[in-house]
Amino acid sequence: MDVRSALGTLQLPVATLGLALLLVALVGIATMDPPPAGSDGFVGGLAVFFLYIVAWVGFLVLSLGLAIPPLGGYGLRFTRPQRGLFLLAGLAAFLSAVGPLVAFGLVFSNPGAMVLTWLAITAVGILSLVGGVVWRGVQVWRDDAALVVAGGS
């Protein structure tokens, strides 16, 4: 068994783990109760911070999991450009966490530029992941519609 076939069998489990982490974190953030009256909200803020970290890890694992080429007939078949979009999403997720640490000096000189750069990197990551999945979905829908029109099943 070579490395490619070993990775190909991991595409769906890795992508599913990433999706599960992302969904659990987003649902946890969305359904979190507000802090009680008279509280400074430190515990709630800490919980949201850790849920954001879980969501970030989930996004990174999901995008890299979808970039793994499938083995044989097992897995989701994405084209090379679509897998490139998923790799770009993973790179953007990585840069969104590491970039602010590297460019910490911008906080003092131009904090607005740092925030805009971080938002742009995050948007590139989200749009590349969603774009790759939607692109593949349209291809499947188009091929399925062509099959129905041709009279196949």
N, C-alpha and C positions, 0 to 999 in steps of 0.2 A: 504494500500500500504506500503510495507516494504522498507527498505533502498536499498536492492539489486535491486528491480524492479524500484525504482526511479532512481538509477544510471544507470541501463541498458538502459533506454530511453534516457539518456544523452550521450551515447557513440558517436554516429555520430555527434551531434551538437558540442560537445567539440573537437573532433578530427578535424572536418571541420574548426572550429575557429582557432585552432592551425596551421593547414595547410595554411589557408588564411594569418595569421600573418607572417608565415615563408616565404611564396611566395612573399608577398608585400614587406617585408624587403629585401629579396634577389634581387628582381627586382629593387627596389629603389637603392640599393648599386651598382648593375651592370650597371644601366643606368644613374648614377649621372654624371653630367658634371664636368670636371676638373675645379679647381679654376682659375679665370682670372689672366692674367699676372700682376705682381706687387702686388698680394695679398699674404698674409701669409698662406691662406688656413684654417684659424681657423674655420670659419663657416662651410666649407665643412667637416672638420674633426669632428666637433661637430655633424653634421647631420649623418655622417657614424657611430659615436659612438652610437647615439640613435637608428639608424636602426639596429645595432648589438644587442642592448638590446631587440628590438622588435623581432628580429629573435630568440634570446635566449628564450624569453617568448613563442614564437610560437612553438619552438621545444619542450619545456617542456610541454606545453599544449597538443600538438599533441601526444607525447609519453604517457602521462598519460591518454589521451582520448582513445587511442587504447588499453590501459591496462584494461579499464572498461569492464567487461563481458556483453554481450548483453542480452536483455530481450526477451525471446521467439524467434520469427522469425525476430525481428527488430534489425538490427545491423550487424557488421562483426564478424563472429565466428572465434576466434583465440583459439588455444589450450593453456593449462596452461603454458607450457614452452615458447610459443611465447609471452604470456602476461607477463611472467617473464622477457623476453628480453626487452619489452617495459618499464617495471618498472626499469630495469637496466639503460636504456637510460635516463629515467627521473632522476634517482639518479645521473648519471654521469653529466647530465646537471646542476643539483643543485650543485654538487661538483665543477664543472668547474667555477661557479661563487663564491662560498663560499670558496673554497680551497685557492685561492691566498690571500684572506683577512686573513684567519687563519694563513697561512704560510708566512706572510709578512716578517718575520725575515730572510727567505731564500734569499730574494732579496739582502741583504747585504753580506751574507756568501757565497752563491752559486746560483747566478741567473740562471745559465744554468739548474740546477736541477729543479728549479721551473717551468721554461718554458717547459722543457721536460715532467714533471709531468702533467702540464696543457694540453699539446698536447696529451698525452696518455689518459687522462681522456676524453677529447673531442672526440678522435678517438673511444674509447670504446662506448661512447654514440651514435655516428653516426652509427657505425658498428652494434650495437645491434638493433637500430631502422630499419635500412635497412635490416639487416639479418632476423628479424622477419617478415617483410613485404614480402621479397623475398621467405622465407620459406613457408609462407601461399600461395603465388602466385603459387609456384611450386606444392604444394598440390592440389590446385584447378585445375591447368592445368593437372596434372596427373590423378585426378579423372574424369575430363571431357574427357580426351583422353581414359580412360578405359571405360567410358560410351559409347563413339562413337564406339569403337572396339566391345563392347558387343552388339551393335545394338540398343541401347536405344536412346532416344532423349533428 
